[in-house]
Amino acid sequence: MIVADRARAVLKQVFGYDDFRPGQREIVEAVLAGEDVFAVMPTGSGKSMCYQLPALVDGGLTVVVSPLIALMRDQVRQMRALGVAAASLNSSEDDESRLDTLARLDAGKLSLLFVSPERLAAGSLSARLRQAGTRRLAIDEAHCVSQWGHDFRPEYRQLARVRETLGDVQVIAFTATADRTTRADIAAQLFPNPPRVVVHSFNRPNIELRFEAKDRPRDQIETFLRRHRGASGVIYAASRNSTERLATALSERGHNALAYHAGMDPAQRSRHQDRFLQEDGIVMVATVAFGMGINKPDVRFVVHADMPGGIESYYQEIGRAGRDGLPAETLTLYGIDDMMLRRRQIDEKEISDERRRIEHRRLAAMTDLCEVALCRRQSLLAYFGEESGPCGRCDLCTGRIEAVDATEAAQKVLSAVARTGQRFGTGHLTAVLCGEATDAVTRHGHDKIKTFGVGRDRDKRAWSTTIRQLYAAGALAEASEEHGGFCLTEKGEAILFGRERIALRPPPARPPAERRDRRQARNARFQGLDEATTALFEALRAVRLSIARDEGVAAYIIFPDRTLIEMAEQRPTTLDELRRVQGVGDRKLAAYGEAFLDVITQHT
């Protein structure tokens, strides 16, 4: 109890929080009791606090293994802003910084040292860390150690040996995404004895989940962004070229959009990342190379312009929205071309049959989530083994979309595939079904087959939806890697010949323009603040940005949005009143308190 009280006191004094988030207390108490801990907690639930706080409560050195330089740099800046002795060692450090860090390490003047796994594996550093009296080893993004994880890094496999070199110190490991197979592998790789395992709920109720089949995707993204003007967000695209094209297109439409991918000039990429961290309202259009090392709490939306390759990567990427606990929204666009591409990518990899089977299973789960007729959140949580009821907030819950028997429509599609020779794609098949005598249809004589025109009661968009869902359900397969097109599977033949029935979601209707406009207005202010409070919040954001630019740090390192919203709502007039706002610790109160009180006074 005394330990818990001490931890809570440090939590308030240094970080400015009155109490733990759900799941944090159990982990912090176990760490302070000296137990090895393996924690699975969703992004935004406060994993980093579970190793930062013990380092300040019981002293000694905590070495934090992190896979990305950007993440290390960000966390070191955050810790130093709080007055915590923190440093990093990685390939980006110049000689002067490295020597200064090593000197502070030898002198026992560090509480937290962030290290890349490659740097830590060097024998000389491990020996030096042992001599410095390292108390514990904290491993962030622990899924990287598992060959079954979605982001396997071979260098993580060396961490078990590092632990021995350090003198079998306490190990605590954290990840946001790991199914049962991956969790078992992580525990076996990192811990000589079974650790305390804490699996927090994967539910992020503040994040709204939305999916849309691709139908003029740039317009779909533009419509979505209009509801989030002035907010920070990330758009993930599948290729480097598509990030640049989409960022340019959005900039031309008035959005503050920047591109980010691994092929850019490093200096430009770094500038774009710094602007995203330091400024409000930046839309980062990026490949998945962006985000894992970004600790920005006030990202209000995440868009996938292309379907992700698996549930784990999807979950981790959308988790970068709403880390502050405030409402956030996601949109995932998907199409049959995405599904085909992802399957080809798996088949072309030089991996074991077992690994290929697991990746196909994960892709199937992703396509199921796209096409599911149940609650999105319920389906997502079920993948991680967590039961829940309908969330009432995702696009399917609010739209009340249910699967209906679609066997007859499916048989028309499957018949068209069979009668055209099992080698044509969506455009050709929809033309045949709708009775459209295109040049290709007449050239191949498909205007004479029995299936020509049997689907005139529906438009081509509706038939495209049915074809996509049949592919996702495994009734159709890709006929040729080189030429594409579809062929029937055993499941497809069973449906075609009446041995099996199938339920599909009906094609969605396009919402009328006035309905879209009403939704846009409802989402204009995610905070739900009145006009006067919103004006004060924006003024507080402006002074925050000015301070952040002067200090060369990300704006949220000064104060996150959630803290500014509390200031705007409570309108403190003294330092003692400001101290009661969540996120205002002693160091930040002394450094920034007067500047923010001045803004509040001017608006009160």
C-alpha positions in Angstrom: 0.0 0.0 0.0 2.9 2.3 0.8 4.4 1.6 -2.6 1.1 2.3 -4.4 0.7 5.6 -2.5 4.3 6.6 -3.4 3.6 5.7 -7.1 0.4 7.8 -7.1 2.2 10.8 -5.5 4.9 10.7 -8.2 2.2 10.3 -10.9 0.6 13.6 -9.8 3.8 15.4 -9.0 5.7 14.6 -12.2 3.0 13.8 -14.8 0.1 15.8 -13.4 -2.4 12.9 -13.2 -4.5 12.1 -10.1 -4.8 8.4 -10.7 -3.9 5.5 -13.0 -5.6 4.6 -16.2 -7.4 1.2 -16.2 -4.8 -1.6 -16.1 -1.8 0.5 -15.1 -1.9 0.1 -11.4 -1.7 -3.7 -11.5 1.3 -3.6 -13.8 3.1 -0.8 -11.9 2.7 -2.6 -8.6 3.9 -5.9 -10.1 7.0 -4.1 -11.5 7.8 -2.4 -8.2 7.4 -5.8 -6.5 10.2 -7.1 -8.7 8.1 -9.4 -10.9 8.8 -10.0 -14.6 5.8 -8.7 -16.5 4.4 -9.2 -20.0 1.6 -6.7 -20.7 -0.6 -6.6 -23.8 -2.3 -3.2 -23.8 -3.9 -1.2 -26.7 -2.2 1.9 -28.1 -3.3 4.9 -26.0 -3.8 3.0 -22.8 -0.5 4.3 -21.2 2.0 1.4 -21.6 5.0 3.8 -21.3 3.8 5.0 -17.9 4.2 1.4 -16.7 8.0 1.5 -17.0 8.5 5.3 -16.6 6.8 5.6 -13.3 8.7 2.7 -11.5 12.0 4.2 -12.7 11.1 7.4 -10.8 9.6 5.6 -7.7 12.5 3.2 -6.8 15.4 4.9 -8.5 18.1 3.0 -10.4 18.4 2.7 -14.2 15.7 1.3 -16.5 16.9 0.5 -20.0 14.1 0.8 -22.6 14.5 -1.2 -25.9 12.7 0.6 -28.7 12.7 -0.3 -32.4 12.5 3.2 -33.9 14.8 6.2 -33.5 11.8 8.6 -33.8 10.1 7.0 -30.9 13.2 7.2 -28.7 13.7 10.8 -29.6 10.1 11.7 -28.8 10.1 9.9 -25.5 13.4 11.4 -24.4 12.0 14.9 -25.2 8.8 14.1 -23.2 10.8 12.9 -20.2 13.2 15.9 -20.2 10.2 18.3 -20.4 9.0 16.7 -17.1 12.4 17.0 -15.5 13.3 13.3 -15.8 16.9 12.3 -16.5 16.6 10.5 -19.8 18.8 9.9 -22.8 19.1 7.6 -25.8 21.7 5.6 -27.7 21.1 4.8 -31.3 22.7 5.2 -34.8 21.5 8.8 -35.2 23.4 10.2 -32.2 26.5 12.2 -33.0 29.8 11.6 -31.1 29.3 14.5 -28.7 25.8 13.3 -27.7 26.9 9.7 -27.4 29.9 10.6 -25.2 27.7 12.8 -23.0 25.2 10.0 -22.6 27.8 7.5 -21.7 29.4 9.9 -19.2 26.0 10.4 -17.5 25.5 6.6 -17.5 28.8 5.9 -15.8 28.1 8.6 -13.2 24.7 7.1 -12.4 22.8 10.2 -13.5 20.2 8.5 -15.7 16.8 7.2 -14.8 15.8 6.1 -18.3 18.0 5.1 -21.2 16.4 4.3 -24.5 18.4 2.0 -26.7 17.9 0.3 -30.1 18.0 -3.5 -30.1 21.0 -3.4 -32.5 22.9 -1.1 -30.2 22.1 -3.1 -27.1 23.3 -6.3 -28.7 26.9 -4.9 -28.8 28.8 -6.6 -26.1 30.6 -3.5 -24.9 27.4 -1.6 -24.1 25.8 -4.6 -22.3 28.8 -4.9 -20.1 28.8 -1.2 -19.4 25.1 -1.2 -18.5 25.7 -4.1 -16.1 28.5 -2.1 -14.4 26.1 0.9 -14.2 23.8 -1.2 -12.1 20.8 -1.5 -14.5 17.7 -2.4 -12.5 15.4 -3.5 -15.2 15.0 -4.0 -19.0 11.8 -2.7 -20.5 11.1 -4.0 -24.0 8.6 -1.9 -26.0 6.9 -3.2 -29.2 7.6 -6.7 -27.9 5.7 -8.3 -30.8 8.8 -7.6 -32.9 10.5 -10.6 -31.2 8.0 -13.1 -32.5 8.2 -14.7 -36.0 4.4 -14.9 -35.8 4.0 -11.2 -35.1 3.1 -8.7 -37.9 6.4 -6.8 -37.6 9.1 -9.4 -36.8 12.6 -8.0 -36.3 15.4 -10.6 -36.1 17.5 -8.4 -33.8 14.9 -8.7 -31.1 15.8 -12.4 -30.8 19.1 -11.4 -29.2 17.4 -9.8 -26.2 17.3 -13.0 -24.1 21.1 -13.1 -24.3 21.3 -9.4 -23.4 19.3 -10.1 -20.2 21.8 -12.7 -19.1 24.7 -10.3 -19.8 23.0 -7.7 -17.7 22.9 -10.2 -14.8 19.4 -11.6 -15.2 17.8 -8.3 -14.4 14.0 -7.8 -14.2 12.3 -7.8 -17.6 9.1 -6.1 -18.5 7.7 -6.3 -22.0 4.8 -4.5 -23.7 2.9 -4.8 -27.0 -0.4 -3.4 -28.3 -1.1 -6.3 -30.7 -0.6 -10.0 -30.2 -3.0 -12.9 -30.7 -2.6 -16.1 -28.5 0.0 -17.7 -30.8 2.2 -14.5 -30.8 1.8 -14.0 -27.0 3.0 -17.5 -26.3 6.0 -17.0 -28.6 6.9 -13.7 -27.0 6.8 -15.1 -23.5 9.0 -18.1 -24.6 11.6 -15.8 -26.2 12.0 -13.2 -23.6 11.4 -14.8 -20.2 13.3 -17.9 -18.7 10.4 -18.4 -16.3 6.7 -17.6 -16.8 6.1 -13.9 -16.3 3.1 -12.1 -14.9 0.9 -11.8 -18.0 -1.6 -8.9 -18.1 -3.9 -8.7 -21.1 -5.8 -5.5 -21.1 -9.1 -5.1 -23.0 -8.4 -4.4 -26.7 -11.5 -2.2 -26.7 -10.9 1.5 -27.6 -14.5 2.8 -27.2 -13.5 6.4 -28.1 -12.5 5.3 -31.7 -15.4 5.1 -34.2 -14.9 2.4 -36.9 -16.1 3.0 -40.4 -15.5 1.0 -43.6 -16.4 1.8 -47.2 -16.0 -0.1 -50.4 -13.9 2.0 -52.9 -16.1 4.2 -55.1 -14.1 7.2 -56.2 -11.8 6.9 -53.3 -10.3 10.4 -53.5 -13.8 11.9 -53.2 -14.6 9.5 -50.3 -11.5 10.7 -48.5 -12.2 14.4 -49.3 -15.8 14.0 -47.8 -14.3 12.4 -44.7 -11.7 15.2 -44.3 -14.3 18.0 -44.5 -15.6 16.7 -41.2 -12.2 17.0 -39.6 -10.8 20.4 -40.8 -8.2 21.8 -38.4 -7.6 18.3 -36.9 -4.5 16.2 -37.1 -4.7 12.9 -38.8 -3.0 10.1 -40.7 -3.9 8.6 -44.1 -2.2 5.3 -44.9 -1.6 4.4 -48.5 -0.1 1.2 -49.9 2.7 2.6 -52.0 5.2 5.4 -52.0 3.8 6.9 -55.2 0.3 6.9 -54.0 1.2 8.8 -50.8 2.7 11.6 -52.9 -0.1 11.7 -55.4 -2.8 11.7 -52.7 -1.0 14.4 -50.6 -0.7 16.6 -53.7 -4.4 16.1 -54.6 -5.5 16.9 -51.0 -3.2 20.0 -50.9 -4.8 21.3 -54.1 -8.2 20.9 -52.4 -7.1 23.1 -49.5 -5.9 20.6 -46.9 -2.6 20.9 -45.1 -1.4 17.5 -46.4 2.2 16.2 -46.4 3.7 12.9 -47.8 5.9 10.5 -45.8 7.6 7.3 -47.0 10.9 5.6 -46.7 12.1 6.6 -50.2 12.0 10.3 -49.5 15.0 12.5 -48.9 15.7 11.9 -45.2 15.9 15.6 -44.4 12.5 16.3 -46.1 11.0 13.3 -44.4 12.3 14.5 -41.0 10.9 18.0 -41.7 7.4 16.6 -42.5 7.5 14.5 -39.3 8.5 17.4 -37.2 5.7 19.6 -38.6 3.2 16.8 -37.9 4.4 16.6 -34.3 4.7 20.4 -33.7 1.7 21.8 -35.5 -2.1 21.3 -35.4 -4.2 20.4 -38.4 -1.5 18.5 -40.4 -2.7 15.5 -42.5 0.1 13.1 -43.0 -0.3 10.8 -46.0 2.1 8.0 -45.4 3.1 4.4 -45.9 3.1 2.2 -42.8 6.7 3.4 -42.3 5.1 6.2 -40.4 3.4 6.0 -37.1 5.0 3.3 -35.0 7.4 5.8 -33.5 4.9 8.6 -33.2 3.5 9.4 -29.7 1.2 12.2 -30.7 -1.9 11.9 -28.4 -4.3 14.3 -30.3 -4.5 12.5 -33.7 -8.2 12.8 -34.4 -8.5 10.4 -37.3 -6.8 7.6 -39.2 -7.8 6.7 -42.8 -6.7 3.6 -44.7 -6.8 4.5 -48.4 -6.1 0.8 -49.2 -7.1 -2.3 -47.2 -4.5 -3.3 -44.6 -2.9 -6.8 -44.9 -4.1 -8.1 -41.5 -6.0 -7.4 -38.3 -2.9 -6.8 -36.1 -1.5 -4.1 -38.4 -4.9 -2.5 -38.9 -5.5 -2.4 -35.1 -2.1 -0.9 -34.3 -2.5 1.7 -37.0 -6.0 2.9 -36.0 -4.7 2.9 -32.4 -2.7 6.0 -33.3 -5.9 8.0 -33.2 -7.4 9.2 -30.0 -4.5 8.3 -27.7 -5.7 11.1 -25.4 -9.1 9.3 -24.9 -11.1 11.9 -26.7 -13.3 10.9 -29.7 -11.6 9.9 -32.9 -12.8 8.4 -36.1 -11.3 5.9 -38.6 -12.2 5.1 -42.2 -11.0 2.1 -44.1 -11.5 1.9 -47.9 -11.2 -1.5 -49.5 -11.7 -3.1 -52.9 -11.4 -6.4 -54.6 -8.0 -5.3 -56.1 -6.7 -4.8 -52.6 -7.7 -8.3 -51.7 -6.1 -9.8 -54.7 -2.9 -7.8 -54.2 -2.6 -8.9 -50.6 -3.1 -12.5 -51.5 -0.4 -12.3 -54.2 2.0 -10.7 -51.8 1.6 -13.6 -49.4 2.0 -16.2 -52.1 5.1 -14.6 -53.5 7.0 -14.4 -50.2 9.8 -16.9 -49.5 8.4 -18.2 -46.3 7.5 -21.5 -44.8 4.2 -23.2 -45.5 3.1 -22.7 -41.9 3.9 -19.0 -42.0 2.0 -18.7 -45.3 -1.0 -20.4 -43.8 -1.0 -18.0 -40.8 -0.7 -14.9 -43.1 -3.6 -16.1 -45.3 -5.6 -16.7 -42.1 -4.9 -13.1 -41.0 -5.8 -11.7 -44.4 -9.1 -13.7 -44.4 -9.9 -12.1 -41.0 -9.2 -8.7 -42.5 -11.5 -9.2 -45.5 -14.1 -10.6 -43.1 -14.0 -7.4 -41.1 -14.5 -5.4 -44.3 -17.5 -7.4 -45.3 -19.0 -8.4 -42.0 -22.7 -7.7 -41.3 -22.2 -7.6 -37.6 -20.9 -4.9 -35.3 -17.3 -4.0 -36.4 -16.0 -3.6 -32.9 -17.6 -6.9 -31.9 -15.9 -8.7 -34.8 -12.6 -6.9 -34.1 -12.5 -7.8 -30.4 -13.5 -11.4 -31.2 -10.4 -11.8 -33.3 -8.3 -11.1 -30.2 -10.4 -13.6 -28.1 -12.5 -10.9 -26.4 -16.3 -11.2 -26.1 -18.5 -8.1 -26.4 -21.9 -6.9 -27.4 -22.7 -4.5 -30.3 -21.0 -1.2 -29.7 -23.9 0.9 -31.1 -21.4 3.4 -32.7 -19.7 1.8 -35.7 -21.1 2.3 -39.2 -22.9 -1.1 -39.1 -24.5 -0.5 -35.8 -25.7 2.9 -36.7 -26.7 1.9 -40.3 -28.4 -1.4 -39.2 -27.0 -3.3 -42.1 -27.8 -7.0 -42.0 -26.8 -9.9 -44.2 -29.6 -11.3 -46.3 -29.9 -14.5 -48.4 -28.2 -13.6 -51.7 -28.0 -17.1 -53.2 -29.9 -16.2 -56.4 -27.8 -13.1 -57.1 -24.6 -15.1 -56.3 -25.7 -17.8 -58.8 -26.1 -15.2 -61.5 -22.6 -13.9 -60.9 -21.1 -17.4 -60.7 -23.0 -18.4 -63.9 -21.6 -15.4 -65.7 -18.1 -16.4 -64.6 -18.5 -19.9 -65.8 -20.2 -19.1 -69.1 -17.5 -16.5 -70.0 -14.7 -19.0 -69.5 -13.6 -18.2 -66.0 -11.0 -15.6 -67.0 -12.7 -12.2 -67.0 -12.7 -9.4 -64.3 -15.3 -7.3 -62.6 -15.9 -4.7 -65.4 -16.6 -7.4 -68.1 -18.8 -9.5 -65.8 -20.9 -6.5 -64.7 -21.4 -5.5 -68.3 -22.6 -9.0 -69.2 -25.0 -9.1 -66.2 -26.4 -5.7 -67.0 -26.8 -6.5 -70.7 -24.3 -3.9 -71.8 -23.0 -4.8 -75.3 -19.5 -3.4 -75.0 -16.9 -4.0 -77.6 -15.3 -6.7 -75.5 -18.6 -8.4 -74.7 -19.6 -8.5 -78.4 -16.1 -9.5 -79.6 -16.1 -12.6 -77.3 -19.7 -13.4 -78.2 -20.9 -12.9 -74.6 -23.9 -11.0 -75.7 -25.3 -14.3 -76.9 -24.8 -16.4 -73.7 -27.7 -17.2 -71.4 -26.5 -15.0 -68.6 -26.4 -11.8 -70.7 -28.7 -9.2 -69.2 -30.1 -11.4 -66.3 -29.1 -8.6 -63.9 -30.7 -5.6 -65.5 -32.7 -5.0 -62.3 -29.5 -3.8 -60.6 -26.8 -1.4 -61.6 -23.1 -2.2 -62.2 -22.1 -0.8 -58.8 -24.4 -3.3 -57.0 -23.1 -6.2 -59.0 -19.5 -5.1 -58.3 -20.3 -5.3 -54.6 -21.7 -8.8 -55.0 -18.6 -10.0 -56.9 -16.3 -8.5 -54.2 -18.1 -10.2 -51.4 -18.1 -13.5 -53.3 -14.3 -13.2 -53.7 -13.9 -12.3 -50.0 -16.1 -15.3 -49.0 -13.9 -17.7 -51.0 -16.5 -18.5 -53.8 -14.3 -16.9 -56.4 -10.5 -17.0 -56.9 -8.1 -15.1 -59.1 -7.9 -16.9 -62.4 -4.4 -15.7 -63.4 -1.7 -13.7 -61.6 -0.7 -12.2 -65.0 -4.1 -11.4 -66.4 -6.4 -11.4 -63.4 -10.0 -12.3 -63.8 -12.0 -14.8 -61.8 -12.6 -18.5 -61.6 -14.9 -20.6 -59.5 -13.7 -22.4 -56.4 -15.3 -25.5 -54.9 -17.4 -23.2 -52.7 -18.4 -21.2 -55.7 -19.5 -24.4 -57.6 -21.5 -25.6 -54.6 -23.4 -22.3 -54.5 -23.9 -22.3 -58.3 -25.4 -25.7 -58.4 -27.6 -25.2 -55.3 -25.7 -27.4 -52.8 -24.9 -24.4 -50.6 -26.6 -21.1 -49.8 -24.9 -17.8 -49.1 -25.9 -14.6 -47.2 -24.3 -11.2 -48.2 -24.7 -7.6 -47.3 -26.9 -5.7 -49.7 -25.1 -3.0 -51.7 -25.1 0.3 -49.8 -27.1 3.2 -51.1 -25.3 6.5 -51.6 -26.5 8.9 -48.9 -28.2 12.0 -50.2 -26.2 15.2 -50.2 -28.2 16.9 -47.4 -27.6 13.9 -45.1 -23.9 14.1 -45.7 -24.0 17.8 -44.9 -25.8 17.2 -41.6 -23.3 14.6 -40.6 -20.5 17.0 -41.5 -22.0 19.6 -39.2 -22.5 17.2 -36.3 -18.9 16.2 -36.5 -17.4 19.7 -36.9 -16.5 20.0 -33.2 -15.4 16.6 -31.8 -15.0 18.1 -28.3 -18.6 19.0 -27.9 -17.6 22.4 -26.6 -19.8 25.5 -26.7 -18.7 28.5 -28.8 -17.0 30.4 -26.0 -15.1 27.4 -24.7 -14.0 26.5 -28.2 -12.7 30.0 -28.7 -10.7 29.7 -25.5 -9.4 26.2 -26.4 -8.2 27.5 -29.8 -6.4 30.4 -28.1 -4.7 28.0 -25.7 -3.6 25.9 -28.6 -2.1 29.0 -30.2 0.0 29.9 -27.2 1.0 26.2 -26.9 2.2 26.2 -30.5 4.2 29.4 -29.9 6.0 27.9 -26.9 6.6 24.6 -28.7 8.2 26.4 -31.7 10.4 28.4 -29.3 11.6 25.2 -27.6 11.8 23.1 -30.8 9.5 20.3 -29.4 6.1 18.8 -30.4 3.1 20.8 -29.2 1.7 18.0 -27.1 4.9 17.8 -25.1 3.9 21.2 -23.7 0.3 20.1 -22.9 -1.9 17.6 -24.8 -5.3 18.7 -26.1 -7.1 17.0 -23.3 -5.4 19.2 -20.8 -6.2 22.3 -22.8 -9.8 21.3 -23.0 -9.9 21.0 -19.2 -8.3 24.4 -18.9 -10.9 25.9 -21.2 -13.8 24.3 -19.4 -12.6 25.0 -15.8 -11.0 28.4 -16.5 -8.5 28.4 -13.5 -7.3 31.8 -12.4 -4.5 30.9 -10.1 -1.5 28.5 -10.2 -3.1 26.4 -7.4 -6.3 26.0 -9.5 -4.3 25.2 -12.6 -2.4 22.5 -10.7 -5.7 20.6 -10.3 -6.0 20.2 -14.1 -5.1 16.7 -15.3 -1.7 16.7 -17.0 -0.3 19.7 -15.1 2.7 18.5 -13.0 5.1 20.6 -11.0 7.7 21.1 -13.7 5.2 22.3 -16.3 3.3 24.4 -13.9 6.4 26.4 -13.1 7.5 26.6 -16.7 4.2 27.4 -18.5 1.6 28.1 -15.9 1.6 31.9 -16.1 1.5 32.0 -19.9 -1.7 29.9 -20.0 -3.3 31.7 -17.1 -2.8 35.0 -19.0 -4.7 33.6 -22.0 -7.5 32.3 -19.7 -7.8 35.7 -18.0 -8.1 37.5 -21.3 -11.0 35.3 -22.4 -12.9 35.2 -19.0 
